[in-house]
Amino acid sequence: MLRCNGEGCVEQILHEDPSLQTGVRPGQPFTTMVCPGNLAKALDFFAALRRDGHAFDWEINTGGAAAGVQTLRFSGAPLADGFVVVAVPDRHDLDPLIGAMLSINNEAVTELHRLYKDRIAQGADEFLDGVSQINNELATAQRELAKANVQLRAAIEAKERLIGMLVHDLRTPLGVIGGYAEFLEGRPGGRIDPAERNIIGQIRNASRYMSALIDNTLAQSAIQSGSLVLDLRPTDLAGIVRQVADTNAFLVAGKNIRIIADLPGEPLHIAVDAIRIEQVINNIISNAIKYSHESTVVVVAVTADAGGAVISVRDRGIGIAPEVMARLFQPYARGAGGGISGEPSYGLGLYICHRIVTAHGGSMTVDSVVGEGTTVRVHLPTAAASIR
């Protein structure tokens, strides 16, 4: 029980229970005892005390890391030259405390006793009415939330059906276009002049880019809806990397970028979802090519370690700005700028790669220096088969 002046500063400790350990002393603001997170509430309590002449049963956390947090109930009443403030662990503790303090015939105790009895007698109906109103509002909000959730689920299912139809309708003709382009490019020299061969190469690259975009869109949809499911099977990781590296090497010959694959001589088997990991490797290598200068090298390596395997892709491209690095694994982090040769970028590739890798129980890191290049490392654990 404290006597405070009009500014909330403690002038006298009228009664202190040692078990509460508030730590407040005369000359200090009464808020000294309050947890930092409840400081605003404590100030509101004292503002109500000054405004209304009384404040009753405010629940405020006191203490801190050293003494431990404890929840006390604060009440206050006016004095001729300030206020009396009482803090108790439970509202039922206030009545016996006041009864005990009445023996000292203190004006502060007498005033607080009157306030407490009046509020108990007059406030019960108001309290019950308030609780009833809150319960009604919560029930209404709950019904509205349930209705909104049903509508949201229906919208998500409709979106998934639409994406599925688009993928089905786009994948087949894109595959046909890419296949015909590769067939024409493979015809013997002399039957297609260099200008025509260049056009065919652009058709093939565009169809391949659109296929990758469809795969990324599907992956993002699965990630956002929580339906990304992995088909984990023992797979030769080095074989997947070699296949993706060879495919990309063929596709970037016109940009005069070499892809060097530094792979182990023996198969490196690890339990992964082969399709998803191929998507990860392809996205990372495609990024390295997209942001690399002509006549440079991209090095792709696979190494085994005690916990699994590491895939690394190193380029000598334009690098990644620090402000982009800070949010690199977020959607659309790098979507504002395209590649060196004008290739479009939607900023989804590394976000999707990161989510697929972490779903395998692995990790992904990126080191980059602007103007010097970027290295992306993917660690996949041997225990990935236990991740679902």
Summary of the structure (lengths in Angstrom):
residues: 388
radius of gyration: 34.8
end to end distance: 57.6
largest distance: 115.0
contacts: 1139
relative contact order: 0.07
helix: 52%
strand: 22%
